Amino acid sequence: MGGGDQERLVKRLAGTPMFAVMKNRFNTDPNFIIGGTSAGAHAMSGQMIYEMARDKQGFGFTPIVIDTHVDGKKVKRMVNGEEEMVLRQTLRVEEALALGQNKVGLAIEEGVAVLIPAEGDIRVFGRKQDEHDEQRTKQVTFMVGDTKIPVKVGARLPLAALGLSEEKETASVGRP
């Protein structure tokens, strides 16, 4: 699914016969992969980040709340009176997780894609080097509660590390 406006994408496709076929294949065919880029990736979640809202309804292909276009820049944030550095756009995922609807979040940097299989290892693909900082390797950041798990391009992460191995989680999301 392409980019654009994720709310519009969900409104136009959800409830249609085509969506029913997609959902059925996703739930019954272990070789079926569904993917999205930008807004399409946001829409894969049950709980979707949309503009200022963190609780819009997505397609529900994965219980992982997803944010895209993460730039890898860090900002200062005060937590319990102490200053900490956080990735700027992981803040939106953290806010969404705080609503309690999801237990895992995913922030995807520009130029990176993620394959989340039903079982086995999550794989991260894309441009390795950050175009603004050649010393830095691009990555995605998974969040489970307060724990951040960075996964660099070319690396793998066991699905069990996110506590999701019992559920069907096949989704390809990101922007390769």
Summary of the structure (lengths in Angstrom):
residues: 176
radius of gyration: 15.7
end to end distance: 13.1
largest distance: 52.1
contacts: 564
relative contact order: 0.18
helix: 22%
strand: 43%
